[in-house]
Amino acid sequence: MAVDFKKGIAVWILGFLTFLAVINVFNAVMYGVDKNAEDTVNPYLIKYIMPNITLRDYFWISVAATCLLLALTSIAACRRSPDPHLLRKIDKLEESMADNTEAIGITQTSMLKDIETEKKAREEFLDKIDMNLADTRKETLSMLEKNKKRMQETNRNLQSTKGEMMSTLEEYTKSTQQINMSLESVTKETQSMLRNAMRKQTAQIKKMTKRVERLEEKLLPQPKLTSRNEPEDIKGIGPRLGEELRALGITTVGDLITADPGTLAKKTRVSRNTMRHLQTTAQLMMIPSISGEHAELLEKAGITTRKALAAQEPIQLSKKLETIEKTYIEQGRLTESEKPTIEEITSWIRQATI
């Protein structure tokens, strides 16, 4: 449970950072509506880290940070905990170690008790000798002689006992060393197994990440336009205007959206309002499922940016578009089948918030 909790905290923090990075991307795009790519900006979220950064650098740094944090979040979410079977083996090994340690402790305690008992017996024996010394000298000498012999025997016994104890201790020491060596070899094998398991899990996570990315590409709706599309892919831009834009260095939809509409209007054959209309259409068509006709309907309803669309309520927006749709159908500019449903409008709003 502790591992799952830590994993959840890590996923939450990475997800929040990813959200902040996405906000920076949208902020860069919003700056691009009124500024050139080389203009200097001072975004609120990173103004203390990178003040006075160019709009182009701010945009690409935000995109790179978003991709990196999204990958880290996916890895943290998909990462697996260690193999339970391996953990059970480690637990059994620890239990075996604990049993061996307990057996050694019991043996040492028993030996210490025997030594203490023998020590007490010898002290009692000496006390008796002291009591008998108060009798006669002869008896004392006789007793001392006897005690001398007994002491010699006792010393011999102590020496043999000491030798046995030393040999026993040596055997226990060797046994302990063998146990330690066995534990070291088991620990090395366990570490090797853990490393191999981690490598396999990492490879599996990479495969799963690639599969998820492929599934997202297949299942998620795709936008009609991307920033790399040619300007002619925008509804309202023909070959002639496309050539004029290329002459000004506008070769992609992204270049057109981030360019100043006033400057483009002065150097081309279209007005400033028309150029703003084309930029609005391009921005809306970059939202999945929105076509050129749908972008025109949204613009007529006063929605000219991705942020404005994200702030809408599906039912209210459907009511706004209904009046405009009727006019377009009467003029032959829209068919009944091309009218967006409430579900499609809800999807637009959801995609605009991503």
Phi, psi and omega per residue, in radians:
M1 nan -0.639 3.117
A2 -1.109 -0.683 3.115
V3 -1.117 -0.752 3.138
D4 -1.120 -0.681 3.135
F5 -1.119 -0.805 3.103
K6 -1.066 -0.729 3.126
K7 -1.073 -0.746 3.121
G8 -1.081 -0.747 3.114
I9 -1.063 -0.769 -3.130
A10 -1.083 -0.779 -3.139
V11 -1.099 -0.705 -3.124
W12 -1.124 -0.795 -3.114
I13 -1.113 -0.809 3.133
L14 -1.102 -0.679 3.107
G15 -1.106 -0.697 3.126
F16 -1.143 -0.746 3.101
L17 -1.094 -0.675 3.090
T18 -1.075 -0.719 3.116
F19 -1.062 -0.755 3.111
L20 -1.100 -0.688 3.125
A21 -1.121 -0.708 3.115
V22 -1.107 -0.686 3.096
I23 -1.047 -0.699 3.105
N24 -1.103 -0.666 3.105
V25 -1.083 -0.837 3.133
F26 -1.119 -0.640 3.115
N27 -1.096 -0.703 3.113
A28 -1.121 -0.717 3.124
V29 -1.118 -0.696 3.140
M30 -1.161 -0.668 3.053
Y31 -1.060 -0.642 -3.087
G32 -1.137 -0.274 3.132
V33 -1.166 -0.679 -3.058
D34 -1.966 -0.072 -3.075
K35 -2.197 2.804 3.040
N36 -1.500 2.866 -3.095
A37 -1.128 -0.479 -3.099
E38 -1.608 -0.049 3.122
D39 -1.200 2.603 3.132
T40 -1.559 2.355 3.110
V41 -2.185 2.856 3.123
N42 -2.330 1.279 -3.032
P43 -1.084 2.569 -3.053
Y44 -1.146 -0.763 -3.006
L45 -1.159 -0.516 -3.087
I46 -2.205 0.399 -3.057
K47 -1.177 -0.416 3.112
Y48 -1.478 -0.343 -3.129
I49 -1.577 -0.874 -3.105
M50 -2.303 1.326 3.112
P51 -1.277 2.662 3.068
N52 0.967 0.922 3.116
I53 -1.720 2.610 3.122
T54 -1.241 2.703 -3.098
L55 -1.085 -0.720 -3.139
R56 -1.082 -0.813 3.127
D57 -1.106 -0.723 3.132
Y58 -1.040 -0.738 -3.117
F59 -1.139 -0.871 -3.051
W60 -1.238 -0.607 3.064
I61 -1.117 -0.701 3.128
S62 -1.135 -0.722 3.129
V63 -1.126 -0.763 3.138
A64 -1.111 -0.743 3.112
A65 -1.093 -0.690 3.123
T66 -1.077 -0.825 -3.128
C67 -1.096 -0.753 -3.120
L68 -1.124 -0.827 -3.116
L69 -1.168 -0.607 3.099
L70 -1.131 -0.714 3.112
A71 -1.120 -0.760 3.125
L72 -1.110 -0.681 3.108
T73 -1.103 -0.750 3.133
S74 -1.107 -0.739 3.141
I75 -1.120 -0.767 3.136
A76 -1.121 -0.652 -3.122
A77 -1.250 -0.582 -3.060
C78 -1.630 -0.152 -3.080
R79 -1.155 2.410 -3.095
R80 -1.736 2.713 3.064
S81 -1.378 2.852 -3.127
P82 -1.024 2.755 -3.095
D83 -1.110 2.146 3.137
P84 -1.054 -0.621 3.130
H85 -1.054 -0.727 3.109
L86 -1.151 -0.685 3.125
L87 -1.116 -0.670 3.117
R88 -1.119 -0.681 3.092
K89 -1.069 -0.737 -3.140
I90 -1.123 -0.689 3.118
D91 -1.088 -0.752 3.121
K92 -1.081 -0.708 3.121
L93 -1.097 -0.730 3.120
E94 -1.134 -0.677 3.102
E95 -1.101 -0.715 3.114
S96 -1.092 -0.731 3.104
M97 -1.079 -0.739 -3.131
A98 -1.111 -0.701 3.116
D99 -1.108 -0.764 3.125
N100 -1.096 -0.731 3.133
T101 -1.107 -0.700 3.131
E102 -1.135 -0.696 3.139
A103 -1.119 -0.723 3.112
I104 -1.107 -0.725 -3.136
G105 -1.117 -0.702 3.133
I106 -1.111 -0.754 -3.140
T107 -1.093 -0.766 3.125
Q108 -1.098 -0.713 3.134
T109 -1.105 -0.711 3.138
S110 -1.108 -0.740 3.130
M111 -1.103 -0.738 -3.141
L112 -1.121 -0.639 3.116
K113 -1.136 -0.730 3.119
D114 -1.070 -0.749 3.132
I115 -1.106 -0.724 -3.122
E116 -1.149 -0.679 3.124
T117 -1.114 -0.765 3.136
E118 -1.143 -0.625 3.113
K119 -1.126 -0.763 3.128
K120 -1.111 -0.699 3.135
A121 -1.090 -0.705 3.139
R122 -1.170 -0.666 3.120
E123 -1.132 -0.703 3.107
E124 -1.124 -0.687 3.129
F125 -1.084 -0.741 3.131
L126 -1.172 -0.573 3.096
D127 -1.113 -0.696 3.096
K128 -1.090 -0.685 3.119
I129 -1.075 -0.742 -3.138
D130 -1.095 -0.683 3.125
M131 -1.135 -0.697 -3.132
N132 -1.261 -0.391 3.120
L133 -1.138 -0.323 3.116
A134 -1.299 -0.194 3.117
D135 -1.396 -2.469 -3.083
T136 -1.473 2.772 -3.116
R137 -1.163 -0.663 -3.118
K138 -1.119 -0.809 3.137
E139 -1.073 -0.628 3.140
T140 -1.153 -0.767 3.132
L141 -1.128 -0.701 3.125
S142 -1.104 -0.774 -3.139
M143 -1.156 -0.667 3.123
L144 -1.111 -0.661 3.124
E145 -1.131 -0.795 3.103
K146 -1.088 -0.733 -3.126
N147 -1.156 -0.581 3.105
K148 -1.065 -0.799 3.112
K149 -1.091 -0.751 3.128
R150 -1.096 -0.650 3.132
M151 -1.143 -0.694 3.112
Q152 -1.088 -0.759 3.094
E153 -1.089 -0.718 3.135
T154 -1.097 -0.745 3.127
N155 -1.094 -0.707 3.098
R156 -1.078 -0.748 3.108
N157 -1.080 -0.720 3.125
L158 -1.117 -0.696 3.135
Q159 -1.111 -0.797 3.119
S160 -1.129 -0.689 3.106
T161 -1.113 -0.711 3.122
K162 -1.087 -0.747 3.121
G163 -1.096 -0.728 3.102
E164 -1.101 -0.729 3.127
M165 -1.099 -0.726 -3.135
M166 -1.128 -0.749 3.125
S167 -1.126 -0.688 3.116
T168 -1.108 -0.745 3.118
L169 -1.103 -0.682 3.104
E170 -1.102 -0.723 3.107
E171 -1.095 -0.741 3.110
Y172 -1.124 -0.643 3.117
T173 -1.117 -0.790 3.109
K174 -1.092 -0.717 3.138
S175 -1.098 -0.712 3.120
T176 -1.119 -0.732 3.107
Q177 -1.083 -0.723 3.101
Q178 -1.100 -0.713 3.105
I179 -1.083 -0.755 3.131
N180 -1.085 -0.739 3.118
M181 -1.098 -0.713 3.119
S182 -1.102 -0.716 3.131
L183 -1.125 -0.701 3.122
E184 -1.087 -0.774 -3.139
S185 -1.128 -0.722 3.115
V186 -1.110 -0.693 3.131
T187 -1.098 -0.745 3.105
K188 -1.080 -0.763 3.126
E189 -1.102 -0.699 3.131
T190 -1.117 -0.764 3.117
Q191 -1.082 -0.725 3.115
S192 -1.093 -0.738 3.122
M193 -1.116 -0.706 3.120
L194 -1.115 -0.752 3.125
R195 -1.080 -0.764 3.123
N196 -1.094 -0.712 3.133
A197 -1.118 -0.704 3.135
M198 -1.140 -0.694 3.108
R199 -1.079 -0.785 -3.135
K200 -1.095 -0.739 3.139
Q201 -1.131 -0.675 3.120
T202 -1.102 -0.754 3.114
A203 -1.103 -0.705 3.121
Q204 -1.134 -0.680 3.127
I205 -1.118 -0.712 3.109
K206 -1.090 -0.745 3.118
K207 -1.102 -0.746 3.138
M208 -1.127 -0.664 3.122
T209 -1.093 -0.749 3.115
K210 -1.120 -0.690 3.122
R211 -1.125 -0.711 3.120
V212 -1.103 -0.717 3.126
E213 -1.101 -0.715 3.118
R214 -1.125 -0.727 3.135
L215 -1.120 -0.679 3.110
E216 -1.093 -0.721 3.121
E217 -1.102 -0.612 -3.116
K218 -1.386 -0.687 -2.991
L219 -1.551 -0.628 -3.093
L220 -1.324 2.472 3.092
P221 -1.127 2.495 -3.088
Q222 -1.781 2.531 3.124
P223 -1.256 2.662 3.088
K224 -1.191 -0.493 -3.134
L225 -2.274 2.648 2.927
T226 -2.221 2.962 -3.107
S227 -1.133 -0.254 -3.109
R228 -1.701 -0.060 3.098
N229 -1.146 2.777 3.088
E230 -1.344 2.668 -3.124
P231 -1.000 -0.566 -3.109
E232 -1.138 -0.265 3.114
D233 -1.306 -0.188 3.096
I234 -1.467 2.331 3.119
K235 -1.084 2.191 -3.138
G236 1.873 -0.146 3.123
I237 -1.923 2.012 3.119
G238 -1.694 -3.082 -3.107
P239 -1.051 -0.696 -3.089
R240 -1.130 -0.875 3.114
L241 -1.120 -0.587 3.106
G242 -1.089 -0.707 3.098
E243 -1.125 -0.699 3.119
E244 -1.103 -0.708 3.138
L245 -1.169 -0.685 3.114
R246 -1.111 -0.626 3.106
A247 -1.094 -0.426 3.126
L248 -1.647 0.075 3.128
G249 1.564 0.154 3.107
I250 -1.621 1.692 -3.065
T251 -1.895 -0.204 -3.128
T252 -2.348 2.916 3.086
V253 -1.097 -0.677 3.108
G254 -1.048 -0.701 3.099
D255 -1.091 -0.715 -3.107
L256 -1.167 -0.738 -3.094
I257 -1.152 -0.645 -3.074
T258 -1.526 -0.107 -3.123
A259 -1.407 2.774 3.107
D260 -1.367 2.141 -3.090
P261 -1.128 -0.571 3.133
G262 -1.139 -0.754 3.135
T263 -1.126 -0.737 3.125
L264 -1.146 -0.647 -3.136
A265 -1.132 -0.642 -3.140
K266 -1.179 -0.567 -3.035
K267 -1.756 0.041 3.097
T268 -2.237 -3.080 -3.053
R269 -1.596 0.042 -3.117
V270 -1.815 2.779 -3.137
S271 -1.409 2.980 3.119
R272 -1.108 -0.737 -3.141
N273 -1.119 -0.702 3.112
T274 -1.115 -0.709 3.134
M275 -1.142 -0.686 3.070
R276 -1.108 -0.688 3.107
H277 -1.076 -0.729 3.120
L278 -1.141 -0.705 3.108
Q279 -1.144 -0.695 3.096
T280 -1.108 -0.794 3.120
T281 -1.027 -0.754 -3.136
A282 -1.102 -0.769 3.137
Q283 -1.061 -0.776 -3.114
L284 -1.215 -0.620 3.140
M285 -1.249 -0.253 3.070
M286 -1.367 -0.136 3.036
I287 -1.508 2.269 -3.089
P288 -0.908 2.419 3.039
S289 1.390 -0.055 3.136
I290 -1.641 2.089 3.116
S291 -1.600 -3.137 3.123
G292 -1.114 -0.704 3.114
E293 -1.117 -0.726 3.128
H294 -1.140 -0.689 3.116
A295 -1.088 -0.667 3.122
E296 -1.160 -0.696 3.086
L297 -1.083 -0.785 -3.139
L298 -1.106 -0.685 3.125
E299 -1.131 -0.691 3.092
K300 -1.103 -0.510 3.123
A301 -1.460 0.075 3.088
G302 1.561 0.190 -3.139
I303 -1.804 1.899 -3.031
T304 -2.051 -0.068 -3.124
T305 -2.369 2.831 3.094
R306 -1.099 -0.677 -3.132
K307 -1.128 -0.726 3.130
A308 -1.111 -0.674 3.111
L309 -1.176 -0.694 -3.130
A310 -1.112 -0.437 -3.093
A311 -1.506 -0.014 -3.066
Q312 -1.450 2.767 3.021
E313 -1.824 2.267 -2.980
P314 -0.940 -0.811 -3.082
I315 -1.154 -0.793 -3.132
Q316 -1.105 -0.729 3.132
L317 -1.145 -0.651 3.100
S318 -1.076 -0.681 3.107
K319 -1.153 -0.693 3.114
K320 -1.072 -0.750 -3.070
L321 -1.298 -0.374 -3.058
E322 -1.075 -0.773 3.139
T323 -1.122 -0.736 -3.127
I324 -1.165 -0.663 3.140
E325 -1.097 -0.718 3.133
K326 -1.042 -0.776 3.127
T327 -1.086 -0.764 -3.128
Y328 -1.142 -0.654 3.123
I329 -1.171 -0.718 3.110
E330 -1.107 -0.604 3.137
Q331 -1.438 -0.086 -3.139
G332 1.369 0.232 -3.131
R333 -1.568 -0.120 -3.109
L334 -2.640 2.513 3.094
T335 -1.838 2.884 -3.138
E336 -1.075 -0.648 -3.119
S337 -1.214 -0.373 -3.128
E338 -1.533 -0.114 3.112
K339 -1.141 2.289 3.128
P340 -1.271 2.422 3.083
T341 -1.476 2.961 3.108
I342 -1.096 -0.643 3.118
E343 -1.110 -0.711 3.119
E344 -1.149 -0.731 3.123
I345 -1.095 -0.720 3.095
T346 -1.066 -0.711 3.109
S347 -1.121 -0.692 3.099
W348 -1.020 -0.833 -3.079
I349 -1.112 -0.716 3.127
R350 -1.125 -0.756 3.135
Q351 -1.169 -0.538 3.139
A352 -1.213 -0.427 3.136
T353 -1.466 -0.211 -3.098
I354 -1.308 nan nan
